[in-house]
Each structure stands twice: as structure tokens, then as C-alpha cells.
Amino acid sequence: MTNVQQHISSIALVVKDYDDAIEFYTQKLNFELVEDTNLGDGKRWVLISPPNSSGANSNTASSKGANLLLAKATTPEQMIAIGNQTGGRVFLFLHTNDFWRDYNLMLSKGVTFNEEPRVEPYGTVVVFEDLYGTKWDLLQLNN
């Protein structure tokens, strides 16, 4: 029997504008622009990834994480979902190996935080928002 190898390679994130989203993620969160391909008719295939995360260059099941596929809203239903894809809950969890480095860098770049950082039994965490209000956790797990 063949060993099954699967992984989630990308997660779609509905955005209002490709370029504004690329600028936010690359400039404020230091994400990498993995791919930006024009598909015609105003559509683009835009992949971003946290630094040293999934692999902009990795197509194997052993990659460390998934890319975000920035998907521009084109219908009224999609526009409503921008910033609220999970009904007000945290949508994405950004793990880090140095919470205070990343928190202070994001703070200095104007990222909006919904609370003060807190230490929980599992690690240090804070909720922040992207440019459209999508909630994220910045999280450093205890070892």
C-alpha cells in the first residue's frame, strides 16, 4: 500500500484589492510574494507566504506551512466576506519563533492589535488584524 502524503498548499483569503493586500502583507508582516500571475479579465494568481515558511519553492508534503492565495472579491457575497470570513473569529494563526521580535516589529509598522499580548499555558499570543479586519493570532508556542 502506498504511503498517503497530503498537505494543504494554499488557503484562499478574500481581499478587496490585490495590490493593497500585497503591500500590507509584504511591508507590515514581512511576508514573501511567492507568485503574482496575471490570469486575464482582472484576475491574478497571487500567493504570499510568511518568511521561511512554506516554501515558496516547496511542492512536497513535508513543507512547513501553507501559502495564502489572495482572491479578489468580485461578487456582492464575496465583498461581504472580506475581513469576516469566519464570522468574527480568529481566522489564521501565525506561529513565530520569537514573539516579542515580531510583535514589536508589527507594532512599529502600524499593525492593529485587538488586545495586549498575553501568556497562556500553551504560549504567548496576541490577536491582530490585517488591512481588512481579518483576525489573526500571533503565537509562540512553549517548547
Buried (B, 14 or more C-beta within 10 A) or exposed (E): EEEEEEBEBBBEBBBBBBEEBBEBBBEBBEBBBBEBEEEEEEEBBBBBBBEEBBBBEBEEEEBEBBBBBBBBBEEEEBEEBBBBBEEEEBBBEBBBEEBEEBBEBBBEEEBEBEEEBEEEEEBBBBBBBBBBEBBBBBBBEEE
